[in-house]
Amino acid sequence: MKKETQALLILILASFLWGTTFWFIKVALSTTSALNIVSLRFLLAALSLFPFVVYSRKYLKTCLLPGFFLSIPCWLGFSSQAVGLYFIPATHSGFLTSMYLLFVPLFLFIFKKELLTLPQILALFTSLCGIWILTGGIQGVNQGDALTLFCAATFGLHILLSDRYSKNGLHIIVLNFIQFLFVGLFNLITSFLLKEPLHPPPLNTWLILIYLGVVGTSLCLFLQLSAQRFLSPMKTTFTLMVEPISAALFAWGIGHESFNLKVLLGGCLILFSLFISEWKAKVFLVRKTFQ
């Protein structure tokens, strides 16, 4: 099996697992604050990697700055996503988070001067239509929608930074450990500044936080960075679109959220935009095959 195929399968698994976290965060928000969830989630993720870091501590110096830079969009993204879930359902959040598809090519243009292709422009229009249906237009947009769209933008930046550092040969476990530690510390500082102390959550919430920290953060980001060594930023983004599908299925099935046809239609348009964005590459491959 080719390394790229293996990387795609690994990233699909990570995306599926990430999709399950939306509903768990929604449940945890009923017992503790969003900042507490993100703080404990990432500190637990860092703790789960600590035994491995002890044996790889020689890489700490080279991973310190990259881990710090990765932690900034990671912190902003996961915090805004968690706060946004106060106001919108898990399914809704999953589809809006997938809008990082559009921010990745935008950042590629800003930072690398890579122009948008016609399919990507069409994908932008299609996804905007999906968001319009999903939120009910400008009048229907609430603070949860806005926060989750901001989350999507920061995740787009995080994908590009992850692409850069994963291909630089940095030690992924040490890199993630530093990233998680900074995210947890940033949230603790934010909680202190907002005078929101870290309250110990009940036992059932601790079980959710352990799942979010170990599986939904430590494992998933390890899988993502490992896969990104062999994938382009756009292919990574396209593959991560398994996440909103997983989020919707999990929220409707396990979480018993009410099925909403409007949410499904808006989400399908957003997902369809992904296929449009890849259209040029696929046509090129077909032409090359028949030449």
Stockholm file with secondary structure:
# STOCKHOLM 1.0

chainA/1-291         MKKETQALLILILASFLWGTTFWFIKVALSTTSALNIVSLRFLLAALSLFPFVVYSRKYLKTCLLPGFFLSIPCWLGFSSQAVGLYFIPATHSGFLTSMYLLFVPLFLFIFKKELLTLPQILALFTSLCGIWILTGGIQGVNQGDALTLFCAATFGLHILLSDRYSKNGLHIIVLNFIQFLFVGLFNLITSFLLKEPLHPPPLNTWLILIYLGVVGTSLCLFLQLSAQRFLSPMKTTFTLMVEPISAALFAWGIGHESFNLKVLLGGCLILFSLFISEWKAKVFLVRKTFQ
#=GR chainA/1-291 SS CCHHHHHHHHHHHHHHHHHHHHHHHHHHTTTSCHHHHHHHHHHHHHHHHHHHHHHTGGGHHHHHHHHHHHHHHHHHHHHHHHHHTTTSCHHHHHHHHTTHHHHHHHHHHHHHCCCCCHHHHHHHHHHHHHHHHHHTSGGGCCHHHHHHHHHHHHHHHHHHHHHHHHTTTCCHHHHHHHHHHHHHHHHHHHHHHTTCCCCCCCHHHHHHHHIIIIIIIIIHHHHHHHHHTTSCHHHHHHHTTHHHHHHHHHHHHTSCCCCCHHHHHHHHHHHHHHHHHTHHHHHHHHHHHHC
#=GC SS_cons         CCHHHHHHHHHHHHHHHHHHHHHHHHHHTTTSCHHHHHHHHHHHHHHHHHHHHHHTGGGHHHHHHHHHHHHHHHHHHHHHHHHHTTTSCHHHHHHHHTTHHHHHHHHHHHHHCCCCCHHHHHHHHHHHHHHHHHHTSGGGCCHHHHHHHHHHHHHHHHHHHHHHHHTTTCCHHHHHHHHHHHHHHHHHHHHHHTTCCCCCCCHHHHHHHHIIIIIIIIIHHHHHHHHHTTSCHHHHHHHTTHHHHHHHHHHHHTSCCCCCHHHHHHHHHHHHHHHHHTHHHHHHHHHHHHC
//
